[in-house]
Amino acid sequence: LAKTGFLRHSDPLFMHGRGYVGPMQQPACTWKSTKRPRDDHEAPSWLTASEFQDDPEVMRAKCKQLAQLMRLSQKTVVYTGAGISASVIGQAARSGANKVGWKPDTRRAKPTFTHHALGFLGQQNFIHSWVQQNHDGLPQKAGFPQERINEIHGSWYDPSNPVVKYSGSLHDRAFPWMEHDAATADLVLVLGTSLGGLNADQVATSAAERSLATEERGRSRCPGGALGTVCINLQQTEQDGKMTLRLFGKSDDVLHLLLAELGIGQPRCDVPVWPSGSRILVPYDAKGRRVEGGRRMWLDLSEGKPIRITDCHNIQGARQPMYMHIGAKKAVKVKGVMRQPAEGLGRVEKREDDTASFRLNIEGAQMRLGLWWLDAARRGAVEVLPV
């Protein structure tokens, strides 16, 4: 990798990856488009929304090499976009596999095999951190632990980190965490994102750039502290020339093959078993901050119980109009009605097991809290709770 620079679009390895060794048959075009992947993102002239599929023999060779990389990596970070949830949530990107638009009743969506496979890889310690562009909570619904997932653009299931508008700012915890993962990952797996120029794309590009140089690590020489970046997508991306490996195919199919190469079995695609009760003892204080020394308090999320948003929230930074009165310094207009500043008090309306969430009313606004937060709170897994 250190000897192989970034590839031009005309290079024979461009659709295989800088580190690929194996059959050189080019992927077949399974859906042709002359338009760019997204109308709201600029793209080079060669980049279209066309979709490709690797030859089976080539795909097996790539999955074998990816398995080798994952065994070598001391820190593997996953970076995912809307593509891995498109079949159950919908998407904005142009695609032949999925229509542009959103599915009905997205809060009841179930994880795809890709989510379950990545969750299983996390449980087996092959994935150490997950930077998630999506808001859908599907990684957690597939069993990936909350404390290892950075919902960089906000979440439907974390009232302290609502979905961030383009005009908003990221959570104070999310951005440094993302930068740290970008700077320290040995290997990054990219799935379901067009790498169209978002700030968070540095997670993918930084590991690739660090793979160009060598440095001492213990008794061996490693490529710049990084094995680089591997991209699994049907469509090409602007960053493909930087990839260690470039796999073209549906992520469900690719991950089936990868798990077989790793020899760790296949995931049980079951819904995790969340705590059945809504009132649990947790190692946190009344402000939602984790405490040491065996201290415990009751976190009571039973129906009708009062709650409050903890202080370290990003509601103002997210810039969502329906929440802007929460934490405001002066009155704001919401849907034509002036709302006075509110501190973030509310109640639990209902526990919904079919959406894996608690429905909350916070200062007159509807929010949700994922059931997996009960498990994270009981384990003391995060520094600060959302409520």
N, C-alpha and C positions, 0 to 999 in steps of 0.2 A: 504493500500500500504506500509506503514511504517513497517508493521509486516510481509509482504510477500517479501522475498528476490527474487533475480533473479532465474529463473527457469532453470532446466536442461532439455535437449532434451527429456528425458524419462518421465518428469512430465506430468500428465493428463491435466494440464492447459497450457502446452507449446504452443499449437496451438489456445488458446483462450485468454490468457493474465492473468497477475497477479491479476488484479482487476475484472475479469469477474465473474459474478454470473448468472447462467442460465443453460439451457439444455447442457449436456456434449457430445453430439454426435460430433465425430471428422469430420473434413471436408473431402469431397470425392476428390480423385485424378482424375482430368479431363484430364491430359496429363502427362505421365510418361517419365522421362528421367534419365539416369544413369550418365549423365555428369554434371559438375558444371555449374552454371548460366553463367559465362563468362570465356573464356580461359585466359584472361589477369588479372584475379583476383584469388588469392588463396582462398580456402574454406575448412571448416572442412569436414571430411569424410561423415557425414550424410547429408550435404547440396548439393542438386542437383537442376537442373532447372525444376523439376517437378512442375506442377501447381495444385492448389486446389480450391475448392468451398465450402463455408459454407452451411450447411443445412439451408433452409429458416427460420425455427423457431429460430435457433441459430443466424442467421444474424439479424433478427428483434430484438432479445434480445441485441445483441452487438450494434446495431444502437441506440436503446433506451438509453443504458448506455453512448454511445458516446455523444448523445445530452445532457445528464445530465452533463457530464464533460465540454462541451462547454459552457453551461449556467453558470457553476461555475467559469470558467477560466477568469481571468482578462487580460491575455495576451496569445493569441493562435498564434503560429507560424506554418506555413506550410513549409515543406521541401520536394521538389519534384525532381524526376529524369526523365530519358528518357521515362519511361513506360507510363506516362500520355499523351505523344505525339506520341507514337509509331505508332498508326493507321494512322496518317497523316504526320509524319516526317520520321519514321523509327527508328531503334535501333541497337545497337551492341550486346546486351544481347541475349542469347539463349532463345527461347520462343515457346510455342505451339500456342499462340493466335496471334502472329505477326512474320513474317519472319525476319531473321537477314538481315540488309541492309537498304538503304535509299531510300525514295520516290523521284520521280522527282519533280522539281519545288517547293522546300520546302518553298520558300519565299512567295508563294501564298497560303500556307496551312491555313486552317480555324481552329479555336479553337474547341476542343471536348466538349462534355457536361461537362466533369470534369473541364475544364478550366472555362466554364461559371458558373458552380456551385460554384467553389471556388471564382470566381470574385463576385458572388452574395453574398456569405457569407462575403466577405470583405466589400461590400457595406452595409450589415446589421450589421456590427461591430462584427461579430463572429470570424473573422480572422484579426489579427492586423499587421502581418508582413509575408513576403513570401521569403524564401531562395530558389532560383531557380538554379538548376544545368544546366538546358537547356539554349540554346542560342536563342530560336525560337520566342520570343516576343508574344507567344500565350496567356499568362496571360493578357498582356496589350490589346491585340486584343479582349479579352473577358471582358474588362472593369475594370480590377484591376489597381489601380492607380500606376503610375511609382514610386512615392516617397516611397511606402511601399514595393517595391520588390527589393531584393538584388540579382542581377545577378552575383553570386559569381564567376563563371567561364567565364564571359564575355558574349557579346551579338552581334547578327547580326545587331542590330538596334541602337547601341550606339557607334559612332566612337571613343569616348574617352575611351571605355572599350571593345576593340575587344576580340574575343574568345582567351582564354589563353591556350597555349600549355602546355603539361605535364612538359616541361622544364622551363616554365615561372613562373612568380610570380603574385599574385593577386593584384587587384587595392588597393591603399592605403586606400580608403574609405570602400571597400567591406569587407576586412578581419576584422577590428575592429567591424564593424556593425554585422557581422556574430557571432563573439565572444560574443558580447553584447546580441544578441538574444539567444544564447546558454545558457548564464548564467542567463537570466531573464525570460524566457518563463515559464508560468504556465503549459501549455499544448502544445505539439508538435504533428502535424499530418504528418505522413510520407506516401507518395504515389509515386509509380513508380520508386523506387530506390532499389538497392540490398544491400545498406549499406555495401559496400565491402571494407571499410577502407580509404576512402577519408578524408582529414582534415576536410572538412565541415560536416562530419557525426557526429561531436561533437554536432551539433544542436539537433540531435536525442538522443544521448547517455547521454548528460549532464542532460536533464530534467528527464530522467529515473533514473539516479544516485541520483539526488536531491530528488526524490520521496521516497527514502529509509529512510530518516531522517525526524523528525518533528521539527517545530520551531513555535514560537509565531507569529501570525499575527493578530493585533488588539485584539479582544476578543476571537478569535477562534484559534485552532491549525490546521495548514495546513501541508500536507506532504512535508516537506522540501522546502516550497515555490513552489512546483511543483506537478502537478497532473500526471506527467509522460508523456509517449510517446505512441501514438496509430499508428499502422502500417496497411495500407490498400494495399494489394498486392495479386497477384495470387500465387507468389512464396514465399517460406520461405527465411529468411535472417539470417545471423550469429547472429544478435542482437535480435532475436525474444524472447528469454527468459527474456529480460529486459522490454518488452512492458506491459503497463497497459491493453491495449486491442489489440488483433491481429485479424484482419478481413481478410478473404480470399474471394476474388471476384473481378470482374471488377469494377474499380473505378466509372465508369458511373452509374452502377447499385447501388452500395453502397451509392453514394451521393444522388441519387433519394430518397432512403429510409431515409437517414439522414435528408434531408430537410423536408420530411413529418413529421418526429418525432419532429423537431424543430418548425413545424407549421408556417413557414414563406413563404410558397408558393414555386413555382419553378421559375428558371430564364427565362427571355426572351432571347433566344439564337440568338440575333441580333448583328450585328457589331455596336460598339459604334459610335456615330455621332461625328466625329472630326471636328475642325474648318474648314470651307469651304475655307477660305482664307489662303494664305501662308505668309502673312505679318501682324503681330500683335504687339500691344504694350505690353511690358513685364516689370516687376520690376527688371531689371538687368542692369548692366553697360556694357561698351564696352568689358570688359574682361569676360563677361558671369557670373559674380558674383551677387548674389541677393543683392539688396539695399533696405533700409528702407526710410521712409519719403515721400512716394508718388512719388518718381522719377520713370520715365519710359523711355524706349528706344524702337525703332523699331527693332524687329527681323524679317528680311526679307529673307525668304527662297523661293522666287520666282525663276522661271527658269532662269539660267544664273547669278544669283547674287553671288558676292564673299563672301566666308566664311573662317573661320579659326577654327582649333581645339583649344579648351581652354587649358590652361596650365596644369590643373590637370588631365592629361590623363595617360593611362597605356599602351600606344602603345609599348614602349620599354620593359616593363615588360611582355607583352603578348607573345612576341617572334615570332610573325607571320612574315615569311620572306618577304612577299609582302609589309609590312608596316615598316620594320626596318630602312629605311632611314629617317622616320619622327621622329624628336627628337633625331637623332643620333649625336654623337660628332665627328665622322669621316666617311669617305666614306664606303659604304657597297655594297656587290655584291648581286643583286637581279636577279634571273634567268639568271645568267651568265653575267649580265651587272652591271658595277660599278655605283652606285647612290650616288650623293653628299648629305650631310646632308640637311634636309629640315625642316622648322619650322611648317608646317601643314596648308598651305594655299590651297585654292581650290575654287570650284564653285558648285552650285546646278545644276545638269544636268536635273532632271525631278522629278515632283511629280507623284507617282504611287499609285492611290487609291486601285488598286487590290492587291497590296502587303502591303498597309497601311504604305508606307514609301516614303521618299525622296531619290532619287539616287544621290550620291555625287561623285565628283572627287576631291580627296585630294592628291596633289603632285603626280598626275599620277596614284593613286591607287583608285579602286572602293570601296566605303563604302555606308552604308545606315543609315538613321535616321528615327526612327518610327514617324508616324504622331502624336502619343499620346504625344510626347514631346512638341508640340504646346500647348496642353491643360495644361500640367505641367508648362510650361513657363508662360503662361498667368496667372495662379494661384499663381505663385511664390512658387511652391511646393518643388523645390529642391534647394540646396545651390549653385550649379554651373551647368550651362548648358554644354552639350557636345560641341556645336559650338556656 
